[in-house]
Amino acid sequence: MYIATVLFWIIAVILVGAALLVVTLRNIVHSALALVVVFAMASGIYLLLNAEFIAIVQILIYAGAVTILILFALMLTRTVNLSVNSNPTNRLWAAAVVICAIVGAAIVYAVSSSTHAISDAGGGMNQLPPGINNVVRIGQLLYSPTAYSYVLPFEIASLVLLVAILGAIVIGRED
C-alpha cells in the first residue's frame, strides 16, 4: 500500500466521522466546530490530489471565514439558551436516510459504469512541466501578459462581490 492511499483512508474516515458529528450533535456550536474538521479534512484530500491552491482556499475561506461567520451569527442572535438542545432533530430523518442511500447508490453506479474513468493517473496530458506547481500556473493564467489573461473576468467578479457586500450592508442596517 502506498502512503498516499493510507493517508487518504485516514483523512476520509475522519472526514466522514466529522460530517456525521455535524448533523448529529445536539449543540449547534459543537456542530460548527465539527464543520471546521470537515473543511480541514477536505483540504487534506485536495493536497493528496496535488491541488495546493484549492486546499489553501478551502482552509482560508471555508474553515476560516465561513465557520467564523456561522459562529458569529449564532452568538449574535437572540437565543435564550444556546447550550441545551440547540440543534433539534427532524422527524423526517428516515426519509433523509433513504434519499441519501439512493443518491449514494446512483453515484457509485455512475462512477463504476462511466466510460470516462481515469485509467492513466500519472501520465496524462494535463501534467504540469517540472518545476511549476499549481499555484504558479494559476498565477500565469490569471496575469500573463503574453497569453489570454483572466484579469478582466477576475476584476469583474471582485466588483460583483463588492456590490453584494454593499447591498447586504444597506439591507441590514437599521434606520
N, C-alpha and C positions, 0 to 999 in steps of 0.2 A: 504494500500500500504506500502510496506517495504521501508526503507530508501535507500537500495541499488538500488531498482527499480527507485526511484525518482532521485537518483544520476546518474544512467545510462542514463535516458532520458535527463537530463540536459547536461551531457557530450556529448551524441550523437547529440543533437541539435546544440551545439557549434561546434562539430567536423564537421558536415555536412555543417554548415554555413561557417566555416573557409575554408573547402575544396572548396566550391563554390567561395569564395573570391580568393583562389589561382588561379583558372582558369579564373576568370572574371575581376580581377583588371588590369588596364591599365599599371600601373607602376610595373616593374618586381621586384624591391626592396620590394615594399609593398606585392607582391605575396610571396616572400621568407619569409617575416615576418609572413604572414598568415600561411605559412607552419610550422613555429615554433609552432603556436597554434594547428595545426592539430596533430603534433607529441606529444605535451603535452596532448591533449585530448585522443589520442590513449593510451598513458601511463596511464591515469586515468582509462580507460576501463580495461587495464591489471591489475591494482590494484584491481578493483572490482572483477576480476576473481582469485584473490589471487596468481598472478604471479608477485611477487615483483621483482625478478631478471630481468625479461623481461621488466618491467616498468622502472627500473633504467637504463638498457641498452638502451631503447628507448629514454630516456631523454639525456643520455650521448653521445651516438653515433649519433642518428638522429637529435635531436633538437640542440645538441651542435655542433658536428664535421661536419656533412653533411651540415647543414644550413650555418655554418660559411664558409665552403669551397665554397658553392654556392655563397655566398655574396662576398668572396674574388675574385672568378673567375669573377663575374660581375664587381667588382670595378677595377680589374687589366686589363681587356680587353679594347681595344681602341674603346670605343663607343663615338660618338660625343656628344649626349645629352641623358643621361640616364633617365632624369625625364619626358620627353614628349613621350608618346606612345611607350614605350619600350617593350610592350607586345602586338603585333598586333593580331587581331582576324583572324581566319582561315575561309575561305569560305565554309569549309565542316562541319560546326557546326551542321547543320540539320542531316547529316548522322551520326555524333557522338552521337546525342541525340537518334536516332533510335537504334543504336547499343547498347548504354548504357541501353535503355529500354528493349531490347531483353535479354541482359546479366542479368539484374536485375530480369526479369521475370523467366529466367532459374534458377537463384539462389533460388528465392522464391519457385519455383516448386520443386527443388531438396531438399530443406530443409523440405518442407511440406510433401513430399511423401517418405521421407527416412525411411527405416526400422531401421536405426541405430540412431534414435533420442534418446537423453539422457532423460530418464524418472526418474532416481534416481539421483537427483542433489547433495544430501548431503551424501549419504551412500554408495558410490561406492567403488570398490576395490582399487582405486588409491589414497585413502586418506593417508596422512602422519600421523605418530604417533604423539601423543600430545607432545608439546614442541619442535618439529622440523619443521622449516619453509622451504620454497623452496630454499632459499639461502644456508642454512646448508646442505640440501640434495644434491644440485648440487655440493657443495664442497666435500661431502663424495663420490659422484660418480666419481668426477674428480681425487681425490688424495687419495683414500682409499688404504692402504697397504694390507688389508685383502681380499678385493674383486677385481674383474677386474677393473683396473684403466685406465682411459682415458687420462693419462698424455702423452703417446706417440702420439696418434692422435692429441691432443691439441698442442703439440710442433711441429708436422709436419705442422699443419695449420698455426702456427705462422711463421715457416720458409717459407711457400708458400707466406704469406703476405709480409715478408721481401724481398723476391725475386721480388715480384710485385712492391714494393716501389722502390727498386734499379733499376729495369727496367724502371719505369716511370722517374726516375731522369736521367738515361742515355739517354733515348729518348728525354726528354725535355730540356736537356742542349744545349747551343749553342757552337759551336766550333769556 
